[in-house]
């Protein structure tokens, strides 16, 4: 089997180069397969009309704990943007702590939020009361996200981010 390229790291063994080339071939195949799966995803037909859930949202200023308004799913779309990135944050009212993986992911969304919102609508929803979500967001420095509460609707159950007993560890 020939090597993928003529470059070699200082002091590398033939055994290492062979294993490294095998890994590179596997990574190339994986990238090819990821592209195939992405093309399949893009070909999906519309999945059906979504229920126009009503969420609770706080004021844009995270320090304003008193302002709460109802917002429909259909109102989460800004004019000219037909894509909604809707992240279901596992932070239910019975959970002592927010999901650490969700928190890490949302840290990244917050960092990229202003850039993402140039092209798409971006919303983070959790089952907890809106004030609890906003308190957590304030502690994390999440200022680039639209946060909503699904505590008063069936969104989490309908979209399988909550089990029948109310747990969110699915």
C-alpha positions in Angstrom: 0.0 0.0 0.0 1.5 3.3 -1.0 1.6 6.4 1.3 -1.0 9.1 0.9 1.7 11.8 0.4 5.5 12.1 0.6 5.5 14.1 3.9 6.8 12.4 7.0 7.0 13.6 10.6 10.5 13.6 12.1 11.4 10.2 13.5 8.1 8.5 12.5 8.2 4.8 12.0 6.9 2.9 9.0 4.3 1.4 11.2 3.1 4.8 12.3 3.0 6.1 8.7 1.0 3.1 7.6 -1.5 3.5 10.4 -1.7 7.3 9.8 -2.4 6.8 6.1 -5.1 4.3 7.0 -6.7 6.9 9.3 -6.5 9.6 6.6 -8.2 7.3 4.1 -11.0 6.6 6.7 -11.4 10.3 7.3 -11.7 11.0 3.6 -14.4 8.3 3.4 -16.1 9.7 6.4 -16.2 13.3 4.9 -17.6 11.8 1.6 -20.3 10.0 3.6 -21.2 13.1 5.6 -21.7 15.0 2.4 -24.0 12.2 1.1 -26.0 12.3 4.3 -26.2 16.1 4.1 -27.6 15.8 0.5 -30.2 13.4 1.7 -31.2 15.8 4.5 -31.6 18.6 2.0 -33.9 16.5 -0.1 -36.3 15.8 2.8 -39.8 17.0 1.9 -41.6 19.4 4.3 -42.5 17.5 7.5 -46.0 19.0 8.0 -47.4 22.1 9.5 -46.2 22.8 13.1 -48.5 23.7 15.9 -48.3 27.5 16.6 -47.1 26.9 20.2 -47.3 29.8 22.7 -44.1 30.4 24.7 -43.2 32.9 27.4 -40.4 35.3 26.7 -38.7 37.9 28.9 -37.6 41.4 27.9 -34.4 41.8 25.8 -32.6 43.1 28.9 -31.8 40.0 31.0 -31.8 42.2 34.1 -35.5 43.0 33.6 -37.1 40.1 35.6 -40.6 41.4 35.6 -41.4 41.8 31.9 -42.8 38.6 30.4 -44.8 38.3 27.2 -46.4 35.5 25.3 -44.9 34.8 21.9 -46.2 32.3 19.3 -43.9 30.0 17.3 -44.9 31.8 14.1 -43.8 35.1 15.7 -40.3 33.8 16.1 -39.6 34.3 12.4 -38.3 37.7 11.5 -39.3 39.2 8.1 -37.1 37.8 5.3 -35.8 34.8 7.3 -37.6 31.5 6.8 -35.2 29.4 8.8 -35.6 28.9 12.6 -32.7 27.3 14.6 -34.6 26.2 17.6 -32.5 24.6 20.4 -34.3 22.5 23.0 -32.3 23.2 26.2 -32.6 20.4 28.8 -33.3 22.5 31.9 -36.6 21.4 33.2 -38.2 22.8 36.4 -37.4 19.6 38.4 -33.7 19.6 37.3 -31.3 20.8 40.0 -28.8 21.8 37.3 -28.9 22.5 33.6 -27.6 19.8 31.2 -23.8 20.4 31.0 -23.7 19.4 27.3 -26.5 21.8 26.4 -24.8 24.5 28.4 -21.6 24.0 26.5 -23.3 24.0 23.2 -25.4 27.1 24.0 -22.2 28.9 25.1 -21.1 28.4 21.5 -24.4 29.5 20.1 -24.3 32.7 22.2 -20.8 33.4 20.9 -22.0 33.1 17.3 -25.5 34.4 17.9 -25.1 37.8 16.4 -23.6 36.3 13.2 -26.2 33.5 13.0 -29.0 36.0 13.4 -27.9 37.8 10.3 -29.3 34.9 8.2 -31.5 32.8 10.4 -33.8 33.1 13.4 -32.2 31.7 16.6 -34.2 30.6 19.7 -33.3 28.6 22.8 -36.2 27.0 24.7 -36.4 25.3 28.0 -39.2 23.8 30.1 -38.4 25.9 33.2 -40.1 29.2 34.0 -38.7 32.1 32.0 -37.2 33.8 35.0 -35.2 30.7 35.9 -33.9 30.4 32.3 -33.0 34.1 32.3 -31.2 33.9 35.7 -29.1 31.0 34.4 -28.5 32.9 31.1 -27.4 36.0 33.0 -24.9 33.9 35.0 -23.5 32.4 31.7 -23.3 35.8 30.0 -25.8 34.7 27.3 -26.7 38.1 25.7 -26.9 37.1 22.1 -29.8 34.6 22.3 -33.6 34.8 22.2 -34.7 32.7 25.2 -38.2 31.3 25.6 -40.0 29.0 28.1 -42.0 26.0 27.0 -43.3 25.4 30.6 -46.9 26.2 29.6 -47.2 24.2 26.4 -46.6 20.7 25.1 -43.7 21.4 22.8 -41.2 19.3 24.8 -43.5 16.2 24.9 -44.6 16.6 21.3 -41.0 16.7 20.0 -39.7 14.0 22.3 -37.3 16.1 24.3 -39.2 15.1 27.4 -40.3 11.6 28.5 -43.8 10.7 29.8 -42.6 11.2 33.4 -41.3 14.7 32.6 -37.6 13.9 32.6 -35.4 15.5 30.0 -32.5 13.1 29.9 -33.5 11.6 26.5 
